[in-house]
Amino acid sequence: MPPAAVLERPIERHASRSKSAPSALSVLDSELHELISTGGPLPADYASLNQKLRAVGDAVRASLLSKPEVLAYARDLTARHFTGTLQAQALERKYGYSGDFEIIDAIYRQTLHRDPALRRWDLFFHAQAAPVAVRNRKAWFHRLLDDHLATKEGKPLRVLDVASGPARDVREWMLDHPGEEVFFDCIDADIHAIDHARKLCAPFIDRVEFHHRNAMRFLPAKGYDLVWSAGLFDYLMDRSFVFLLKSLLAVTRIGGEVVIGNFSPFNPSRDYMELLGDWVLYHRTERQLIELAREAGAPADAIQVEWEPEGVNYFLHVRR
Ligand SMILES: C[S@@+](CC[C@H](N)C(=O)[O-])C[C@H]1O[C@@H](n2cnc3c(N)ncnc32)[C@H](O)[C@@H]1O
């Protein structure tokens, strides 16, 4: 382990600016080093560690500490101690953006580092509310598919999955529903995601088609019963949100629905994501989601907002 003085350099740089900000980061830093020396956090340590992270977040919100400085600290610490962990993977942005198919798939599969000395950090990552909510949204999609399947009345079910990423959700549902007349069109802008998803869904090639396209510019226009998009709209500014939702409604058949996942402001992992992982999303309230759906032309009685058990992921349902 490098000497504490080296690790604390980013903290010392702030000492002249404020008294409270450096102390929030120092307290977090001490706790992290204590945990590093004992082999990583156990579940009994999570509350205290989350509390220290929140205190750093509060210092940033109070402008006592700047976000780039905290991120510089996180990068330094991660490079020294957390190579190959999910924390490192989030910061690395291997494909140029946060939330790529690899990290999302790792969240679904709850992968752990091979090195026992680092495994507990991955367990801490997976236990955060945001990854739990990501796993819950897969279950949400599955439940939606079940509901649509139950009401399709002998007709084939057509589903559009926008920003499909690893398509682990599609694969698992298809495995549980062999022989059903359900046809998926999956769109993703990242060819690496498409390649990975095609492999995962290879057994269902006759019913799952992949399109390597930017959803803002292209959508297959088949008249879908269900249009699903999770993990995309919370990266979009309001204008793009409305534009894309309008386009999705245009390819939904009358009687079908569009369902969009978006992180809510009740995200206890937000500081962890933003300050240690540089993973920034547009968190939206129920009211904001409803207003955006109204802007996209949906009548008030066609809109509903629901959420998964953590309350971290909202789902905007818009009926056509
Ligand atoms: C966070 S992942 C979500 C994956 C999947 N929906 C899930 O929940 O498991 C986001 C995905 O959105 C894709 N993406 C981002 N912008 C896109 C766009 N404009 N059109 C299509 N895909 C896009 C990325 O390539 C990435 O695979």
Ligand as a Chemical Component Dictionary entry (heavy atoms), coordinates in Angstrom:
data_LIG
# 
_chem_comp.id                   LIG 
_chem_comp.type                 NON-POLYMER 
_chem_comp.pdbx_formal_charge   0 
_chem_comp.three_letter_code    LIG 
# 
loop_
_chem_comp_atom.comp_id 
_chem_comp_atom.atom_id 
_chem_comp_atom.alt_atom_id 
_chem_comp_atom.type_symbol 
_chem_comp_atom.charge 
_chem_comp_atom.model_Cartn_x 
_chem_comp_atom.model_Cartn_y 
_chem_comp_atom.model_Cartn_z 
_chem_comp_atom.pdbx_ordinal 
LIG C1  C1  C 0  -27.241 1.519  -20.051 1  
LIG S1  S1  S 1  -27.268 0.534  -21.516 2  
LIG C2  C2  C 0  -28.884 -0.119 -21.430 3  
LIG C3  C3  C 0  -28.978 -1.493 -21.998 4  
LIG C4  C4  C 0  -30.320 -2.214 -21.865 5  
LIG N1  N1  N 0  -31.450 -1.430 -22.291 6  
LIG C5  C5  C 0  -30.545 -2.707 -20.461 7  
LIG O1  O1  O 0  -31.244 -2.029 -19.702 8  
LIG O2  O2  O -1 -30.013 -3.761 -20.128 9  
LIG C6  C6  C 0  -27.380 1.812  -22.718 10 
LIG C7  C7  C 0  -27.247 1.368  -24.171 11 
LIG O3  O3  O 0  -27.744 2.460  -24.965 12 
LIG C8  C8  C 0  -27.065 2.460  -26.187 13 
LIG N2  N2  N 0  -27.306 3.753  -26.830 14 
LIG C9  C9  C 0  -26.916 4.976  -26.400 15 
LIG N3  N3  N 0  -27.366 5.930  -27.242 16 
LIG C10 C10 C 0  -28.071 5.288  -28.211 17 
LIG C11 C11 C 0  -28.803 5.723  -29.369 18 
LIG N4  N4  N 0  -28.884 7.017  -29.684 19 
LIG N5  N5  N 0  -29.403 4.799  -30.139 20 
LIG C12 C12 C 0  -29.328 3.481  -29.836 21 
LIG N6  N6  N 0  -28.651 3.028  -28.764 22 
LIG C13 C13 C 0  -28.041 3.907  -27.966 23 
LIG C14 C14 C 0  -25.637 2.174  -25.772 24 
LIG O4  O4  O 0  -24.860 1.742  -26.843 25 
LIG C15 C15 C 0  -25.838 1.127  -24.660 26 
LIG O5  O5  O 0  -25.728 -0.185 -25.178 27 
# 
loop_
_chem_comp_bond.comp_id 
_chem_comp_bond.atom_id_1 
_chem_comp_bond.atom_id_2 
_chem_comp_bond.value_order 
_chem_comp_bond.pdbx_ordinal 
LIG C1  S1  SING 1  
LIG S1  C2  SING 2  
LIG S1  C6  SING 3  
LIG C2  C3  SING 4  
LIG C3  C4  SING 5  
LIG C4  N1  SING 6  
LIG C4  C5  SING 7  
LIG C5  O1  DOUB 8  
LIG C5  O2  SING 9  
LIG C6  C7  SING 10 
LIG C7  O3  SING 11 
LIG C7  C15 SING 12 
LIG O3  C8  SING 13 
LIG C8  N2  SING 14 
LIG C8  C14 SING 15 
LIG N2  C9  SING 16 
LIG N2  C13 SING 17 
LIG C9  N3  DOUB 18 
LIG N3  C10 SING 19 
LIG C10 C11 SING 20 
LIG C10 C13 DOUB 21 
LIG C11 N4  SING 22 
LIG C11 N5  DOUB 23 
LIG N5  C12 SING 24 
LIG C12 N6  DOUB 25 
LIG N6  C13 SING 26 
LIG C14 O4  SING 27 
LIG C14 C15 SING 28 
LIG C15 O5  SING 29 
# 
